[in-house]
Amino acid sequence: MVARANPLGIAFLAPTPPPVMGPSIATEIVLRGPLPTDLRIFHIDTADRRGLETLGRIDLANLWNAARTAARLVWTMLRHWPDLVYIPISQTRIGYLRDSVYLVLAWLFRRRIALHLRGAAFGDFYARSGALLRAWIRWTLRRADGVIVLGESLRAIFEPFVAADRIHVVPNGEDFPEFDGLGRDYRARDSFHVVYLGNLIPLKGVDDLLRAAPLVVARHPGTRFTFAGAWRSDGFRSWAETFARRHGLANVRFAGPVDRAAKTALLREADLFVFPSTREGHPWVIVEALAAGLPIVSCDAGCIRESVLDGRNGRLVPMRDHETLAQTINDLLSDPERLGSMALESRRHYLSRFTRSDFRHRLFEAMRGAGGTA
C-alpha cells in the first residue's frame, strides 16, 4: 500500500433503503460498520424513495433526483476535495447517460474514478446500443481508474475497455447470525420443503419452477413448495394461481413479500433452495441460502456459478427447461446423503467467501486500487 499523509477521501454515490434492493443493501453494509483509518467516505445518497417501479423511468422526479445528485457531487468535491469518486453504473441507456454525467464531473475535477457494476447485463446493453452511444460508453469507461464487478466470470465484460489490473472482483457478502449452528438432517424423510425467494416474475424462472412442481410431486408426493416475494404483474399472478389450481397443487403456497424474520424462518425450514433465474449478477438470496446451509438449484446466470458449485453444493440447470429442473430436484430429493453433503458445502463456501467482512475488505481494497493507494 502506498503511504499517505491523509486518509483516501471517497465521494460515495450510492442509495440507501428504502427501497430494499442489492445496491441499497450493500450501501448499508459499507456505512454501518467502522471504516479503516486510511479511508474517509463522503456519502451522497442517490435513493428514489418511490419504489422499484420507478427505476429507469423518465419523469420529473427522476430528472430532479439526478440533478440534485450532480449538484451534491460538485458541492462535495468543492468542499472536501475527495481523491476518488465511486459511481455505481446502470445497464440501461437512460441510466448510463445519467451515471456518465457524474463520471464526467469527476473527470473535469481531475478526481480518480471507481465504477461499480452490480449486474451482469452490461455487455448485452453495449451490444444493443447504437454506434454513437457505444462510442460514448467506450470514452467514459476509459476515464475510469477502476471497475468493480461481482464475480471473476464477469471480468470479460470490461476487458475490451479497461486494463485487466483495473478490474476488481467484489462478491456480495453479509453476516447472518440467525443461521449459526443450524444443522440439517435429511435421513428417513418422506416429505421435503422447496423454497423460492425473489420477485415473482417470469425473468426469475418462477413459471419454470411452478411447471416443475407437478412432476416433482408425482415422484415425491410429500413435497411442499413456497414461493415468497412480490408479484410484479397481475396477469402473471393470475396465470400462476390458475396453474396451481388446475394441477391440484394444494402443497404450493404463494407467501407474498417477507421481512427478514419471515425469510429466516423459511430458510431454516427449507430443505432445498431453488432459484432458476435467467438474468442475474450475484443475487443476495443466493448468499442467504448459502448462509443457511441449503443445497441450491439455480441457473448459470451472471456469476451464480461462483456461489453454486455444480455438483458440490447444488446443481446448475439449463434456463427455461422445467423438465430438467424437475428431474434435478427429484434426483436430489431421492438422495438424502447427497443433500446432506451439499448442505455442509454450502455453509462452508459461505463462510470462506461471502461474509460481511469478506465483502467490506474486498470493496475497500478495490477503492484503494482505484484511488492509487494499493
VEXKOLGU-20378 format. One line per 3 residues: their letters; for each residue x, y, z of C-alpha. Coordinates in steps of 0.001 Angstrom, whole numbers, plus 524288, in hexadecimal, padded with zeros to 5 digits. Layout:
REM VEXKOLGU-20378
A) X:Y:Z ~ ... $
REM end
This chain:
REM VEXKOLGU-20378
MVA) 80000:80000:80000 ~ 804CC:80DA6:7FC8C ~ 8072C:815D7:808B8 $
RAN) 7FE59:821D9:80A02 ~ 7FECF:82D44:81347 ~ 7EFDB:82DD7:81356 $
PLG) 7E510:823B0:811A8 ~ 7E040:820CE:803E4 ~ 7D444:82974:80238 $
IAF) 7C8FD:82311:7FAD1 ~ 7BCC7:829AC:7F584 ~ 7B3BA:81DF6:7F6B0 $
LAP) 7A7BE:81E9D:7EDE1 ~ 79E94:813C1:7F248 ~ 7905A:811B5:7F65F $
TPP) 78B99:80DFC:803DD ~ 77EC8:806BF:806A1 ~ 773BC:807F8:80420 $
PVM) 77188:80216:7FA75 ~ 778E6:7F5D0:7FE56 ~ 78109:7F101:7F2D8 $
GPS) 78ED0:7EC32:7F085 ~ 795AD:7F972:7EFAF ~ 78EAE:7FF04:7FB99 $
IAT) 791B3:7F2DC:803A0 ~ 7A00A:7F43D:80004 ~ 7A004:802A4:803B4 $
EIV) 79AE0:7FF8A:81140 ~ 7A55E:7F542:81338 ~ 7AFF5:7FF0D:80F86 $
LRG) 7AAD0:80A42:817D2 ~ 7A639:80239:82376 ~ 7B381:7FD54:827B1 $
PLP) 7C001:8043A:82B92 ~ 7C889:80934:82093 ~ 7D701:80660:81F72 $
TDL) 7DF13:811BB:8244D ~ 7E4EE:813EA:816D3 ~ 7D798:81679:81084 $
RIF) 7CE04:821AF:811F8 ~ 7C0A7:820C8:80B88 ~ 7B7E6:82C35:807B2 $
HID) 7AAE4:825AF:804D3 ~ 7A1A4:82B3D:7FA8C ~ 7949B:82415:7FB7E $
TAD) 78EDF:8217D:7EDF1 ~ 782A3:81A2C:7F26A ~ 77545:81C4E:7EC70 $
RRG) 76BC3:81969:7F78E ~ 7603B:81755:7EE64 ~ 76343:808F6:7EC32 $
LET) 7695C:7FF8A:7E279 ~ 75F04:80210:7D814 ~ 764BD:80F9B:7D58A $
LGR) 77246:80AA4:7D1D6 ~ 77609:80E71:7C401 ~ 769EC:816B9:7C20C $
IDL) 76B2A:82413:7BBA9 ~ 76343:82D48:7C43E ~ 76528:83A27:7CB46 $
ANL) 76829:8339C:7D845 ~ 77325:82B6F:7D277 ~ 778A3:83744:7CB3F $
WNA) 7783B:83F2C:7D7CD ~ 77EE0:83437:7DF60 ~ 789C7:83359:7D52B $
ART) 78BC0:84222:7D51A ~ 78BF0:84283:7E3F3 ~ 795F2:8377F:7E45A $
AAR) 79E9C:83E92:7DA8E ~ 79DC4:84B1B:7E274 ~ 7A109:843F7:7EF13 $
LVW) 7AC9B:83D80:7E85F ~ 7B1E7:84AB6:7E3F1 ~ 7AFDE:8503E:7F197 $
TML) 7B6C6:8448D:7F7B4 ~ 7C24D:845FA:7EE8A ~ 7C359:8548C:7F127 $
RHW) 7C1FA:85323:7FFD5 ~ 7C9A0:846B0:8029E ~ 7D1DD:844D3:7F651 $
PDL) 7D0E7:835E7:7F6DF ~ 7DB62:82DCA:7F042 ~ 7D1BA:82420:7EA4D $
VYI) 7C3B8:8245B:7E566 ~ 7BC6F:81761:7E698 ~ 7B146:815E0:7DCBF $
PIS) 7A837:80A19:7DB12 ~ 7A4E9:80905:7CCA4 ~ 7984E:8050F:7C60C $
QTR) 7960F:7FB45:7BB14 ~ 78BBA:80353:7B40E ~ 78CFF:80EB9:7AA96 $
IGY) 78685:818FC:7B326 ~ 78D02:813EC:7BF7C ~ 79A99:813A2:7B98E $
LRD) 7994F:82136:7B3AF ~ 7958C:82635:7C139 ~ 7A0F8:81F37:7C7BB $
SVY) 7AA73:823F2:7BD5F ~ 7A721:831F6:7C126 ~ 7AC87:82F24:7CEB8 $
LVL) 7B86F:828CD:7C880 ~ 7BB18:83493:7BFD5 ~ 7B9C8:83DCA:7CB6C $
AWL) 7C3D9:835D7:7D2E5 ~ 7CCBF:835BA:7C6FC ~ 7CB98:84469:7C52F $
FRR) 7CFA6:8461B:7D35C ~ 7DAEC:83CD3:7D09E ~ 7D68C:83369:7DB1B $
RIA) 7D94D:824E3:7DA01 ~ 7CD70:81CAC:7D687 ~ 7C87E:80F43:7DAF8 $
LHL) 7BCCD:80961:7D3E4 ~ 7B4D9:7FE47:7D9B9 ~ 7AC2E:7F566:7D17F $
RGA) 7A25E:7EE37:7DA13 ~ 79D18:7E5AB:7CF29 ~ 7A17B:7DD73:7C3AC $
AFG) 79A4E:7E2D7:7B7C7 ~ 7A348:7EE3E:7B46D ~ 7A92C:7E6EF:7A8E5 $
DFY) 79BA7:7E4A6:7A322 ~ 79837:7F2F6:7A571 ~ 7A486:7F738:79E47 $
ARS) 7A211:7EDF7:792E3 ~ 79412:7F2E7:79135 ~ 79801:80136:79183 $
GAL) 799A4:80988:78576 ~ 7A6F2:80D9B:78055 ~ 7A69D:81AFE:786D8 $
LRA) 7A30D:815A3:79433 ~ 7AD4C:80AE4:792FE ~ 7B798:81534:7902E $
WIR) 7B32F:81CDA:79C23 ~ 7B39E:8109D:7A49C ~ 7C173:80D9D:7A00A $
WTL) 7C60C:81B7E:7A296 ~ 7C02D:81C32:7B028 ~ 7C4BC:80EB0:7B467 $
RRA) 7D2A8:8120E:7B07D ~ 7D241:81D74:7BA0A ~ 7D073:813C5:7C54A $
DGV) 7DBC6:81075:7CE53 ~ 7D4E8:80423:7D2E7 ~ 7C8D7:7FC12:7CFDF $
IVL) 7C28B:7F2F5:7D9BF ~ 7BAFC:7E6C2:7D5D1 ~ 7B3D6:7DC71:7DDB0 $
GES) 7BB7D:7D071:7D95F ~ 7C761:7CB6F:7D21C ~ 7BEC9:7C6E2:7C6EB $
LRA) 7BA5F:7D4FB:7C4A5 ~ 7C7ED:7DA93:7C25F ~ 7C674:7D843:7B3CA $
IFE) 7BBBC:7E29F:7B2FE ~ 7C5A4:7ED86:7B4E2 ~ 7D21F:7E796:7AF72 $
PFV) 7D02E:7EE4B:7A21F ~ 7CFDA:7FB92:7A8D6 ~ 7D7D7:7FAED:7B56C $
AAD) 7E53A:7F53C:7B87F ~ 7E43E:7E825:7BF7C ~ 7EB18:7ED24:7CBAD $
RIH) 7E0A6:7F7A7:7CD1E ~ 7D576:7EDC4:7CDE4 ~ 7D25F:7E9C2:7DBE1 $
VVP) 7C9A0:7DE8C:7E04E ~ 7C0E3:7E118:7EC18 ~ 7B644:7D6CF:7EE75 $
NGE) 7AAD0:7DA05:7F73A ~ 7AC28:7D613:80569 ~ 7A522:7D7F2:81254 $
DFP) 7A461:7D1E7:81FE2 ~ 79892:7C9AA:82384 ~ 79A5A:7C5CF:831CE $
EFD) 78CA2:7C00C:831DA ~ 79203:7B454:82A6D ~ 79DAB:7B1C1:83341 $
GLG) 79D94:7A3CE:83864 ~ 79260:79FB7:82F80 ~ 79339:79166:82BA2 $
RDY) 78B82:78996:821B2 ~ 787F2:77B42:82227 ~ 78269:7758B:8159F $
RAR) 781F8:7676E:81A27 ~ 7754F:75F9F:81AD6 ~ 76D5C:76A67:81487 $
DSF) 760EE:768B9:80CB8 ~ 75DE3:7773A:80B25 ~ 765EE:782CE:806C4 $
HVV) 76472:79190:80631 ~ 7691F:798A2:7F9E5 ~ 76A53:7A768:7FB41 $
YLG) 76B70:7B269:7F146 ~ 76E55:7C07A:7F561 ~ 76DEC:7CC0B:7EC2C $
NLI) 764D5:7D438:7E3E3 ~ 75A12:7CBD9:7DE0E ~ 75CBB:7CE70:7CFB9 $
PLK) 75FD6:7C590:7C409 ~ 76D90:7CB6A:7C2F5 ~ 770BA:7C4AD:7CFE4 $
GVD) 76C18:7B776:7CAE3 ~ 76024:7B716:7D3B8 ~ 757D9:7B146:7C8E1 $
DLL) 76224:7A6C1:7C660 ~ 76232:7A2A4:7D4B1 ~ 75360:7A2B6:7D519 $
RAA) 752B9:79A23:7C8F6 ~ 75CB7:7910D:7CF33 ~ 754C5:78FA9:7DBAA $
PLV) 74AD2:7857C:7D6A0 ~ 75603:77D22:7D171 ~ 75CB7:77D93:7DEAD $
VAR) 75054:77AE5:7E664 ~ 74D57:76F2D:7DDA9 ~ 75A07:768E0:7E246 $
HPG) 75AD9:76ED1:7EFF0 ~ 74CAE:770FF:7F42C ~ 75038:7771A:80142 $
TRF) 757EE:7824D:7FB48 ~ 7537F:7902D:7FE6D ~ 756EE:79C4E:7F68E $
TFA) 7574C:7AA22:7FBE2 ~ 758AD:7B5C2:7F2BE ~ 75BE9:7C1DF:7FAAF $
GAW) 75CC2:7CF35:7F46B ~ 7551B:7DA40:7EE52 ~ 74CC4:7D8DA:7E228 $
RSD) 7508F:7E2A7:7D7A6 ~ 74571:7DF85:7CE53 ~ 73722:7DCC1:7D11F $
GFR) 73677:7D4F1:7C491 ~ 741A1:7CC16:7C86A ~ 73BFE:7CA67:7D60C $
SWA) 72F05:7C633:7D031 ~ 735E7:7BC68:7C751 ~ 73DFC:7B6A9:7D286 $
ETF) 7328D:7B534:7DBDC ~ 72A21:7AF40:7D111 ~ 73501:7A5A5:7CD7D $
ARR) 7363A:7A13C:7DBA8 ~ 72779:79F10:7DCC7 ~ 7264B:797C3:7CFE2 $
HGL) 73132:78E7C:7D3B1 ~ 72BE7:78C51:7E14C ~ 73834:791DC:7E791 $
ANV) 732E3:793AF:7F549 ~ 740DA:7927E:7FA27 ~ 744F8:79EEE:7F2E7 $
RFA) 74467:7AB75:7FAEE ~ 74641:7B95D:7F624 ~ 74AD8:7C038:80277 $
GPV) 74C00:7CE0F:7FD40 ~ 756D6:7D75F:80173 ~ 75E01:7D33E:80DC9 $
DRA) 765E5:7DB14:81791 ~ 772DD:7D668:81CFA ~ 76C9D:7CEB4:82824 $
AKT) 76339:7C78C:81F13 ~ 76DFF:7C547:8152F ~ 776A3:7BF8B:81FCE $
ALL) 76BCD:7B668:82412 ~ 769BB:7B1D0:81611 ~ 7781F:7AF15:813BE $
REA) 7796A:7A802:820B8 ~ 76DCC:79F59:81D3C ~ 771E2:79CF7:80F1F $
DLF) 7787A:790C4:80A17 ~ 77C06:795D3:7FC8D ~ 77D31:7A396:7F704 $
VFP) 77969:7A500:7E8B2 ~ 77C09:7B182:7E11B ~ 77B55:7AF0B:7D254 $
STR) 77D48:7BD43:7CE84 ~ 78163:7C09B:7C0AD ~ 787B9:7CDDB:7C323 $
EGH) 78FDD:7D0FD:7CF2A ~ 79C65:7D6CE:7D437 ~ 79F33:7D0CD:7E175 $
PWV) 791F2:7CF63:7E83B ~ 7913D:7D251:7F6BA ~ 78779:7C72B:7F85E $
IVE) 79206:7BDA6:7F40D ~ 79B06:7C30C:7FE9F ~ 7901F:7C14A:808A7 $
ALA) 78D9E:7B350:80438 ~ 79C23:7B05C:80560 ~ 79C5F:7B629:8130B $
AGL) 790C1:7AD93:816AC ~ 7983F:7A1AD:8121D ~ 78EB1:79DE4:8076C $
PIV) 79111:795F7:7FB25 ~ 78DE6:79EE2:7EFAD ~ 78879:79C93:7E217 $
SCD) 78A48:7A82E:7D906 ~ 78E59:7AC1B:7CB4C ~ 79B64:7B0C2:7C600 $
AGC) 797AB:7BF23:7C5B6 ~ 7A10F:7CA0C:7C933 ~ 7AB0F:7C49D:7D29A $
IRE) 7A214:7BAFB:7D99B ~ 7AB76:7B022:7D5B5 ~ 7B53B:7B5CB:7DF72 $
SVL) 7AB65:7B3ED:7EA8A ~ 7A45D:7A7AF:7E5EE ~ 7AF63:79E3B:7E338 $
DGR) 7A904:79472:7DA25 ~ 7A916:786ED:7E047 ~ 7AF0F:78BAE:7ED15 $
NGR) 7A531:79435:7F422 ~ 79A65:793DB:7EA12 ~ 7973F:79282:7DBBD $
LVP) 796F5:79BBD:7D033 ~ 78C35:798CA:7C664 ~ 7894D:79E24:7B8C8 $
MRD) 780EF:7AA5A:7B844 ~ 7729A:7A930:7B496 ~ 77286:79A55:7B585 $
HET) 7688B:7964B:7BFC5 ~ 769D3:787C6:7BCCB ~ 77873:78795:7BFA9 $
LAQ) 775DC:79017:7CB94 ~ 76BE3:78636:7D090 ~ 774DD:77ABD:7CDBF $
TIN) 7800E:78161:7D511 ~ 77778:7843A:7E0E8 ~ 77258:77649:7E0D6 $
DLL) 78004:77090:7E01A ~ 78487:778A9:7EBB4 ~ 77894:77579:7F3F8 $
SDP) 77B03:7671E:7F129 ~ 788D5:767ED:7F6A8 ~ 78880:76CBE:804E4 $
ERL) 796F9:76A0E:806D4 ~ 79A6E:772E0:7FB69 ~ 79139:77D7A:80045 $
GSM) 79800:77D14:80D68 ~ 7A596:77E59:807AC ~ 7A122:7898F:7FEEA $
ALE) 79B4A:7908A:80AA1 ~ 7A83C:78FDA:811D8 ~ 7AF90:79499:805D8 $
SRR) 7A66C:7A048:80436 ~ 7A909:7A4B5:81216 ~ 7B7AD:7A2AA:810A2 $
HYL) 7B7E5:7AA1A:803C6 ~ 7B05D:7B55A:809DE ~ 7B9AE:7B683:8156B $
SRF) 7C574:7B668:80C69 ~ 7C112:7C13F:802FD ~ 7B444:7C825:8058D $
TRS) 7B41C:7CDE6:8133B ~ 7B2F6:7DC65:8161C ~ 7C164:7DD86:8193F $
DFR) 7C4C5:7D6FC:80C33 ~ 7BC3E:7E0B4:804D3 ~ 7C12B:7ECBE:80BEB $
HRL) 7CF70:7E89B:80AED ~ 7CE94:7E63D:7FC3B ~ 7C702:7F2CB:7F9AF $
FEA) 7D07B:7FB1F:80175 ~ 7DBF8:7F4B3:7FA8C ~ 7D593:7F7BF:7ED67 $
MRG) 7D3E7:805E9:7F178 ~ 7E21A:806A9:7F5AB ~ 7E60C:800F0:7E88C $
AGG) 7DDD5:80ABD:7E0E8 ~ 7E29F:8158E:7E9E4 ~ 7F0BD:81230:7E72C $
TA) 7F43C:80E4A:7F52C ~ 7F4A0:7FF7E:7F3EE $
REM end
